[in-house]
Amino acid sequence: MTQAMNGTWKMISSENFDAYMKALGVNAFVRKMISLAKPKVVIKINDTDFLYQSVSSLKKIETKCKLGEEFQEDIPDGNKCKVCKILKYAI
């Protein structure tokens, strides 16, 4: 299943992302700018690692982690957020 996620994807739409960013404390201006972007998303998963890249005209965001381990991620406003484990079987 995880190998099927590997590739480059174009975001067409997202649901409740503004509410998610608001809950993280991202200010209204930044949320509006991010909601206008339709990034290209790159996902690479292997037996131990997860890589996620979101590339738009506004910003490039990259997340790398080991599957099954907690990690810190930079959120859109530049703050850090603790992320729960990304489990191989959940992807």
N, C-alpha and C positions, 0 to 999 in steps of 0.2 A: 504493500500500500504506500509506503513512504516514497519509494522510487517514482511513483506516479505523480508526486507533487513536484519533483525536480523540474526546473525549467524557468522560462521567463514569461511573465504574465502581465497583462495590461488591466489595470483596475477600471471597471466600468461604473460601479457604484459601491457604496458602503452604507450600512444601516446602523444607526445609533452611535456613530463614531464621535459626533459632537458631544453627546451626553457622556461618553467615556472620557473624552479629553477634559470636559468640565469637571468631572469627578476627580480627575488627577490634578486639577487646579490650573489648567492652561487658560490664559486670559482670552477674552472674547476676540480680540483682533487676530491673535495667532490662530485660534480655532477657525476663524473665517478664512484666513489665507490657506490653511491646510485643507479645508473642505473644498476649495476651488481646484486644488491640484489633483490630477489623475495620474498617479505615478506608475512607472514600470516596476514590477516586483520580480525579483530573482530569488528562487528558493533552491537550496542545495542541501540534501540530507544524505548522510551515509550511516554506517553502523554506529558511529559514536558522536558525530557532530551535526549541528544545525546551523545553517547560514541563511539569513534573510536580508535582502537589500531592497530598499524602496528609493527609487530615483525619480525626481521630478525637477521641473525648472526652478523650484524654490530651494530644494535641499536633497542631499543624499543621506539616508539613514541606513546603517548597517548593524545588524545584530548577529553575533557569533556566540555559540554556547555549546557545551557538552550535553548530550541528551541525558535526562535524568538528574541534572544538577541545577540548583538555584543560581541565579546570576543577576547582576545589576544592568539596567538598560537606560540609555539616555532617552527621555521622552521628548516630544516635539518642542517644548519650550526650553530645553537645555537642562532641566533637572534630571535627577536619577530616580529610578523606580526599581524596587526589588521584584523580580519576576519568579513565579513558581516554576517548578521543574517542567520542562518540555519532555513529555514521554513519547518514545518512539511509537507505541501502539495507539496513542491518542491522535496522531497526525494522519 
